[in-house]
Amino acid sequence: MERNLKNVLVISFGFLLLFTAYGGLQSLQSSLNSEEGLGVASLSVLYAALILSSMFLPPILIKKLGCKWTIAISMCCYIAFSLGNFYASWYTLIPTSVILGLGGAPLWSAKCTYLTIAGTSYAEKAGKNAKDIINQYFGVFFLVFQSSGIWGNLISSLILSQSSTKVEISEEDLECCGAYNCLTDTTNTTGSAKPSNSLIYTLLGVYTASGVLAVLLVIMFLDQIKSDQAETEKGKLEAPSFWSTFLATFRQLKDKRQCLLIPLTMYSGLEQGFLSGDYTKVYVTCALGIQYVGYVMICFAAVNSLCSLLFGKISQFTGRKLLFALGLYGILFEKHKEAAFANYRLWESLGFVIAFGYSTKLQAYIKLYILLSVLVLSMVTYGAVEYLEAKSSPETLTATKKENEGPFSQEACM
């Protein structure tokens, strides 16, 4: 157990170091690289590359390189994005965004596969339930990983607050902030001056070092999965062709419920894109200064975690009809989980791409109306999904429940 737990902690703290850097950097993109919308354009390209990556790269890399080296190499893709920010331009950020997007899907898939194999292996030796052990491993992972949203943003605020330039923002300048923001570069038209290059390079240096430490941690301390252990998962790691995955994803849309969940899934991407691409720029950076972005995002991360725990408890009494969750995909599409989760990744990532794509073209109040409209539509279509489920026969619901109580499925962690 000690050896397996060690590996779980290595992966957990490796991801913590990596996403401490990436999470903080993503929150600053729209403010730090605001010229001609470079920051949000790079994020839009990143998530477009992630869509393509998730369709075919994970099983190929995991089969060829193994979980350990897939994780290590994918982490290097995140470091490349940090390096691209040192000399931010269309010729550095866009290519490194593509690299990060291509590495994102294999990273998470390899992590899920590794924890699943490790949990299964220990459960067999200890004579315990594999599902319980795997759930424990994932619980440890997310307990450590979730704090990355705090550390990355705290680092950015502490470093950027060292700026000696303190400018009072006039009422006239504030008119370019908020819902009716000016479509010009608000970080330059208002008093929120851009930090000095020395502070920016210091911040990027810390983020890059954090990513390098994550890679070294994995290379030096994470055990490679033995061939006999990997053999038990061989069937799950067989690489489907790009076209088979592509066609299965869209064939899933024949299911009415899948189509009705598209607005809700896209809203997830649109809302998160607005938060990191628009809210941080036109509300925080414009009115308060870029040094406050980290503090605001820390509050968001903390409240988000607390609400996750709270709503999880509430759902025990209200049922899922009053709460939305990714787990719906695993419940509603038990027999086609892979295609269903591929649809989730596709439509959520498309939401990110769209949100970052129109970030510099529309004023904030228009984006808010779009978000509210999509949210209302999502609630209506989700209600339709519940109505269709209610019409299902009791036998179908009973069968689904029994299947959900079966052994842990690797697709669920994906």
N, C-alpha and C positions, 0 to 999 in steps of 0.2 A: 504493500500500500504506500510505503514511504517513497519508493522510487516513482510510482505513478503520480503521486501527489506532487512530487518535485517537478515532474514534467508539466503538469497542469499549471503550477505556479510560474514556471518559466514562460509558457505561452501567455499566461495572463499578464505578467509584468512586461513581457515583450510588447504585447498589444497596448498596454498602458503607456509605455514610453513612446511608441510609434504614433498613437492617436492623440497623445498630449501635444505633439508637434502638429499633426495634420488638422486636428479639430480647431486649435487656436489659429492656424494659418487660414483655414477656410473662412472663419468668421471675419477675418480682416481683409479678405480679397477685394471686396467692393469698395473699401475705404483706402486701402494701401495702394492698390493699382487701379485707380478710378479713371485714369486718362483713357478716353475713347472706349470706356467700358471694358478694358482689358481683363480686369479681375473676374467679372461675372461671365465674360466670354470664355475664359479658360475653364471655369467651373461647368459651363454648359457643354463644352467639348469633353470634359472629364467624364460626365455622366453618360454622354453619347457613346464614348468608348467603353464604358462599363456595361452598357446594354449588349454590345457585340461580344465583349469578353465573357459575360455570363452564359452565353449560348454554347460556347464550344471549348474554351481554354481550360477550365478547371479540371475535368477528367483527364485531358491529355497530359497536362503538366504533372498532376499527381501520379499518374501511371508511369511516366518517364523518370521523374526526379524523386518521387517519394514525398511524403508530407513535410518532413523537416526542411528539405532544400526548396520545396515550393514556397513554404512560408518565408524562408530567408531571402530568396530571390524576389518575391513579391514585395517584401518590405523595402528592398532597394529601390523599387519603383516609386515608393512614397518619398524616399530620400531625394530622388531625382527632382521631384516637384519642389522640394524645399530649396535645392540648389538653383533651380530655374528662377526663383524669386530674388536671388541676389542681383541679377541683372534682368529685371522684369521687362520683357518686350514681347511682341508677337512672335518673334523667332525663338524665344526661349520658353515662355509659359505654355504656349499651345502644344508644342511637341512633348513637353514634360507632363502636361495634363493628359495627353493620349497615353503616355507610358503608365501613369498612375492608374488611369481607367482600366487599362488592360491587365494590370496587376491586382486590382481590387478584388475581382471575383475569385481568382485562384487562391488568394490569401485567406478569405473567409471560408471557402470550401475545404481547403487543406486543414484549417483549424478545426472545423466541424468533424472532418474525417478522423483526424488524429485523436480528438477527445473521445469519439465514438469507439474507435479501436481500443484505446487505452482502457476505457471503462468496461468494455466487453471482455477484454483479456483478464482484467483483475477479477471481474465477477465470476468468470469460469474457474479461476484458481481458488477463489474464496468461497465458492458455492453460494453466491448471492445473486439477487435479481439484477440483471444487466441494466434494465431501465432505471432502477433506483440509483445505481452507481453513476451512470451517465448523467442523470439529472443533477447529482451532487457535483460532478465535475463542471458542468455548465453553470451551476449556481456559483461555484467558486470563481469561475472565469468572469462572469458578468459583475460579480461583487467588486472585483478588482478593476475591471475595464471601465465601468460606469463613471469612475472618478476622474477619468481622463478629461472629461468636459470641464472639470473644475481647474485642474492643474494647468492645462494648456492656456486657458483664458486668464488665469491668475498671473502666469508668467508674462503674457503680453501686456497686461495692465501695469504690472510693477515696473517693467522695463520702459514702456512708452511714457509713463508718468514722470520719468526723469528728465523730460524735455525742459529746457530753460525758457522756452517760448511760451508765455502765458498771455493770451489775447482775449480781451473782453469782446463778446459777441453782441452786436447792436441789434435793435428790434428790426431794422431793415434787413439785416443778414438772416435773422430767424425766419423771415417770410419765405426763404428758400428751403426751409426745413419742413419735415412733417408730411402730412397727407398731400398738400398742394406744393410739393417740392419743385424747384426749378430743375429742368432737364439738363442744365449745364453741370459742370463739375462742382457740386456743392461743397466738396471738401476744400476747394480753393477759393470759391467766391465768398465763403463765410470766414469767420475768424479762427476756425479750427484748422490751424496750420499743420502741414504735413510734418511728421517727426524728422529729425536730422538723419542723414544717411548712416552716421555712426550708430545711432540707436536702432535703426532698422537692421543693420548688419549684425549688431549684437543679438537682437531677437532671432534673426534667421540662423545665426551661429548656434544659439542654444537649441533651437528646434532641430537643426541638422544633427547636432551632437546627440540629441535624444533619440533620433532615428537610428544613428549609427550604433548606439548602445543597445538598442532593441535587436538589431541584426547580430551583433556580437554575442548577446545573451543567448539567442536561439542557436547560433552556430556552436558555441562552446559548451552549453549546458543541456540542450534538448537532445534526448536520445532518439536515434533513428529507429523507426518501427522495424522490427525483425521481419524477415521475409515470410516466415510461417504465420505471423500475426496478420500481415498485409494480405496473405492469401485468402483469409476468411472474408475479406471485404472485396475480393477481386471482382465479383459479379457487380458490385455497386460502383466500381471504378472503371468499368469498361467505357471507353470513350465513344459516345454516339457521334454520328456525322453531324456537321453543321446543319445540313438541310433537314435531317430527321428531327433534330431539336427545334429548328425553326418551324417546320410544318406542324409538329406536335403542339407547339405553343399557340399557333393560330387555329389549329383544329379544335382546341379547347374552347374557343369562342363560340362554338356551336351550342354550348350550354348557356341557356338564358341567364342563369345565375352569375356565370362568369362575366357576361357582358354588363349585367346590372351592377357589378362591383367595380367596374372600371372607373366611374367618377370618384368613388371613395378612395381608391388606390392612387389615382392621379392627384387628388387633393392632398394626400400625404406628402407627395413630392413638391407640389406647388406651395404648400404652407411652409415646409422646411426651406425651400428655395427663397421664399419671401423673407423669412427670418434672417438667414445668413447673407442674402444678397441685397436686400432693400432696407429692412428694419435697422440693421446695424449702421447703414450709411446715412439714410435720410432722417432718422430720428436720433440716433446716439452720436455718431461722429459729427454730423452737421451741427447739432445743437450743443453738445457737451464736449466733444473732442474724442479722437481715436483712442485715447488712453482709457476711456470708460467702456469701450466695447467689451473688454474681457470681464469686467465686473457685472455688466448686464447679462452676459451670456452665462456667467456662473449662477446667477439667480435663476435663469431659465432652466439650466441643467439640474439644479437642486430641486426646484419645484416639480420639474418633470419626473424626477425619480420618486419624490414623495407621492405624486399623483398616481404613478404606476402602482405603487404599493396600495394606496387607498382604493383605487378603482378595482384592483384585483380582489380586495376584500369585499367591496360592494357587489361585484359580479356574483359572488356566492349566494347573495340574497335576491338580486334582481334578474339574474340570468343574462345572456348575451344580448338580448333584444334592446337593452338600454345602453350597452357599451360596445364600441367598435374595437376590434383587435385583429392582428395578423393571423392569430390562431384560427380565424374563420376559414381560411383557405385550407388548412389541414382537416377541418371538420366537414366542410361542405363538399370537398373534392377528394375524399379519402382514397378512391381508386385511381385518381390521376393527379397525385400530389406534385410530381415533378413538373408536369405541364402547368399546373395551377400556380406553383411558386415561380415558375418562369414568367408567367403572366404578371404576377405581383412585381417582380423585379423590373419587367419591361415597362409597365404603366407608371410605376412610381418613379423610375429613372426618367421616363418621358416627361413627367411632371416637373422634375428638376430641370431638365433641358429647356422646357418652355419657360419656366419661371426665370431662369438666368438669361434666356434668350431675349425676352422682352423687357428685362430689367432697366435698360437705359433708354427704352423707347416710350414708356408710358409713365405718367405720374403715379405716385403712390396710391392716391384715392381710387384711381381706376383699377389698380391691381387688387385693392381691398374689395371693391365691388365684384371683381372676378372671383376672388376667393370665397366671398359670401355666397355668390351664385352657385359655384361648384359645390360648396358645403351643403346648401339647401337641396340641390339636385342629388347629392350623395345620400342624404337622409331619406329622400323619397325612394330612390332606387334600392337602398338597403332595406327599406320597409317592404318593397316588392319582393326582395329575396326571402325575407322572413315569411311573407304571405305564401310564396311558392313552397317553402319548407313545411309550413303548417298544413298544406294540402297533401303533402306526402303521406303515404300509408304508414301506419304504426310499425309494420314489419320492416320497412326501409330504415326508419329511425332506430329501431332496435338493433338491426344489423350494423348500422354505422357506429352505434355506441359500443358494441362488442369489439369491432375492429379498432376503435380508438383506445380500448383498454388493453390491446395486444402489445407485443414487444415494441420497443422504441424504434422508430423509423428514422433512418439517416436523413431522409428528405425533410423531416420536420425541423431539423436544426439548420437547414440551408436557408 
